[in-house]
Amino acid sequence: MSTKRHEAVGLTDQQVLDMYYYMLLARKLDERQWLLNRAGKVPFVISCQGQEAAQVGAAFAFEIGRDYFCPYYRDLGIVLVAGQSARDTMLTAFAKAEDPNSGGRQMPGHFGGKKFNILTGSSPVTTQVPHAVGIALAGRMTGKNPVVYTSFGEGSSNQGDFHEGANFAGVHKLPVIFFCENNKYAISVPLSKQLACESVADRAIGYGFKGVSIDGNDPIEVYRVVKEAVERGRNGEGPTLIEAVMYRLVPHSSDDDDRVYRSREEVEEAKKKDPIIQFANYLKSVGLMDDASEQEVLQKVQAEVDEATDYAENAPYPTPESTLDHVYGS
């Protein structure tokens, strides 16, 4: 039996089993949305496949209910751990009135929810970064001092919003975790054409705080590094930039054809490192899961996805008059 690496970083057996459940739930919800999109039932999918380990590993490092999340559009794993359900995810995909993110008024991937401490996202990329810094500053001013997570792709680290947010957070030593999910492609642009430095994490030194690059396919390592960053933030030691390196296993979105900019051989090679398969192998190697219990988790998740899909497909759409809700103050 292999060494229990998770115990060395403070994770219990149950926590790593829960991690696997959330990773698998995110994957199966994602796969279902692709099927529904191709069947003409949902309008758009922007996928988390290949990035679940980084998202779930990071989410487990925060205090749910106290800390705040400013995710980007692929962060299904994050919002599931934060409290959104499979049903919530499908209500969003079908653009139904009960969608907790926007009442069916935003595209899928525009996460938000006051009760989950998730800031509402916008379509322009990277706008969530300065917002996260603002939440951290407000938290300090009110004495609540939450740690704030914000994520983005490596392409977004070239945007002015990232640099302004990182600079302000560094100057004021705000408890912000800048979490770059480097999946190698900004839509069709490969990493080699996006930045000249070795990694996104190298950029942290320019703002006076720590930068770390890690294997985004390993949820235990992600948890370890993010947990240390969270503790530094709580202790007044300022922000951290974490680059989690992984691979986007599917096209940029349901409207993208990735065959025009990357080879099938490259994608197939990346699939050999699928984080869900790798983590299942780890859990089996330490005696926490076998083939039978793996099937039990899969059946549980599939049932949850089926129920969520049926519920959301039959739920009502927003009424026309609700278009003006929350637009004007009274």
Residue pairs with C-beta under 8 A, 6 or more apart in sequence:
1 285
1 286
1 287
2 282
2 285
2 286
3 286
4 13
4 286
5 220
5 282
5 286
6 12
6 13
6 15
6 16
6 220
6 286
9 220
9 223
9 224
9 227
10 227
11 19
11 60
11 220
11 223
13 288
15 60
16 219
16 220
16 283
16 288
17 283
17 288
17 289
18 60
19 56
19 57
19 60
19 219
19 223
19 279
20 276
20 279
20 280
20 283
20 289
20 297
21 297
21 300
21 301
22 52
22 56
22 59
22 77
22 80
22 81
23 52
23 53
23 56
23 77
23 219
23 275
23 276
23 279
24 276
24 297
24 298
24 301
25 80
25 86
25 301
25 304
25 305
26 48
26 52
26 55
26 56
26 76
26 77
26 80
27 48
27 49
27 52
27 276
28 301
28 302
28 305
29 76
29 86
29 89
29 90
29 305
29 308
30 45
30 47
30 48
30 49
30 76
31 49
32 90
32 305
32 309
33 42
33 45
33 90
33 93
33 108
34 45
34 47
34 250
34 254
36 42
36 93
36 94
36 309
37 43
37 44
37 45
37 254
38 254
41 94
41 313
42 93
42 94
42 95
42 108
43 95
43 107
43 108
44 107
44 108
44 253
44 254
44 255
45 93
45 108
45 253
45 254
46 73
46 74
46 107
46 108
46 109
46 252
46 253
46 254
47 74
47 248
47 249
47 250
47 251
47 253
48 55
48 74
48 75
48 76
48 77
49 248
49 249
49 250
50 183
50 246
50 247
50 248
50 249
50 250
50 270
50 274
50 275
51 74
51 77
51 181
51 183
51 216
51 246
51 248
51 275
52 76
52 77
52 275
52 276
53 216
53 217
53 218
53 219
53 222
53 246
53 275
53 276
53 278
53 279
54 77
54 179
54 181
54 216
54 217
54 219
54 222
54 244
54 246
54 275
55 74
55 75
55 76
55 77
55 78
55 81
55 151
55 181
56 77
56 78
56 80
56 81
56 219
57 218
57 219
57 220
57 221
57 222
57 223
57 226
58 78
58 149
58 151
58 177
58 179
58 222
58 223
58 226
58 242
58 244
59 69
59 77
59 78
59 81
59 82
59 149
60 81
60 219
60 223
61 223
61 226
61 227
61 229
61 230
62 69
62 147
62 149
62 226
62 230
63 146
63 147
64 81
64 82
64 83
64 117
65 117
66 117
66 144
66 146
67 117
67 146
67 147
67 148
67 149
67 230
68 117
68 118
68 119
68 132
68 135
68 136
68 139
68 146
68 147
68 148
68 149
69 75
69 78
69 79
69 82
69 116
69 117
69 118
69 119
69 148
69 149
69 150
70 118
70 119
70 121
70 128
70 129
70 131
70 132
70 135
70 148
70 149
70 150
70 151
71 78
71 79
71 111
71 118
71 121
71 128
71 149
71 150
71 151
72 121
72 125
72 128
72 151
72 152
72 153
72 156
72 181
73 109
73 110
73 111
73 121
74 109
74 153
74 181
74 183
75 111
75 151
76 89
78 149
78 151
79 111
79 113
79 116
79 118
80 86
80 89
82 116
82 117
82 118
83 113
83 115
83 116
84 100
84 101
84 111
84 113
84 116
84 118
85 308
86 304
86 305
86 307
86 308
87 307
87 308
87 311
87 312
88 99
88 100
88 101
89 308
90 305
90 308
90 309
90 311
90 312
90 313
91 98
91 99
91 100
91 104
91 311
91 312
91 315
92 99
92 100
92 101
92 102
92 104
92 106
92 108
93 108
93 312
94 104
94 312
94 313
94 315
95 104
95 105
95 317
95 318
96 104
96 312
96 315
96 316
96 317
96 318
97 103
97 104
97 315
97 316
97 317
97 318
97 319
97 322
98 104
98 315
98 316
100 112
100 113
100 115
100 116
101 110
101 111
101 112
101 113
101 120
102 110
102 112
102 120
103 318
103 322
103 325
104 317
104 318
105 318
105 323
106 112
106 121
107 123
109 121
110 120
110 121
110 122
110 123
111 118
111 120
111 121
112 118
112 119
112 120
112 121
113 120
117 146
119 128
119 131
119 132
119 135
121 128
122 128
125 152
125 153
125 155
125 156
125 159
126 152
126 156
126 159
126 161
126 162
127 161
128 150
128 151
128 152
129 150
129 152
129 156
129 159
129 161
129 162
129 164
129 165
129 166
129 178
130 161
130 164
130 165
130 168
131 150
132 148
132 149
132 150
132 165
132 176
133 148
133 150
133 165
133 168
133 169
133 174
133 176
135 146
135 148
136 146
136 147
136 148
136 169
136 174
136 175
136 176
137 172
137 174
139 145
139 146
139 148
139 175
140 174
140 175
145 175
145 234
146 175
147 175
147 176
147 177
147 230
147 233
147 234
148 174
148 175
148 176
148 177
149 176
149 177
149 179
150 165
150 176
150 177
150 178
150 179
151 179
151 180
151 181
152 162
152 178
152 179
152 180
152 181
153 180
153 181
153 182
153 183
153 186
154 180
154 181
154 182
154 183
154 184
154 186
154 191
154 194
154 195
154 200
154 243
155 185
155 186
155 187
155 189
155 194
156 162
156 180
156 186
157 180
157 195
157 200
157 203
158 194
158 195
162 178
165 176
165 178
166 178
166 203
166 204
166 207
166 209
166 239
166 241
167 207
168 174
169 176
169 178
169 207
169 209
169 238
169 239
170 207
170 208
170 209
170 238
170 239
171 208
173 209
173 236
173 237
173 238
173 239
174 233
174 238
174 239
175 230
175 233
175 234
175 236
175 238
175 239
176 233
176 239
177 226
177 229
177 230
177 233
177 239
177 240
177 242
178 204
178 239
178 240
178 241
178 242
179 226
179 242
179 244
180 200
180 201
180 241
180 242
180 243
180 244
181 216
181 244
181 246
182 191
182 199
182 200
182 216
182 243
182 244
182 245
182 246
183 246
183 247
183 248
184 190
184 191
184 247
184 248
185 191
185 248
185 252
185 258
185 261
185 262
186 194
187 252
187 256
188 252
188 256
188 258
188 260
188 261
190 261
190 262
197 203
199 213
199 243
199 245
200 211
200 213
200 241
200 243
201 211
201 212
201 213
201 241
201 242
201 243
202 211
203 211
203 241
204 210
204 211
204 240
204 241
205 211
207 239
207 241
208 238
209 238
209 239
209 240
209 241
210 229
210 232
210 240
210 241
211 240
211 241
211 242
211 243
212 225
212 229
212 240
212 241
212 242
212 243
213 242
213 243
213 245
214 221
214 222
214 225
214 242
214 243
214 244
214 245
215 221
215 222
215 244
215 245
216 222
216 244
216 245
216 246
216 275
217 246
217 273
217 275
217 278
218 275
218 278
219 275
219 279
220 282
222 244
225 242
226 242
229 240
229 242
232 238
232 240
233 239
233 240
246 275
247 270
247 273
249 267
249 270
249 271
249 274
250 258
251 257
251 258
252 258
258 267
280 289
280 294
283 289
284 290
284 291
284 294
289 297
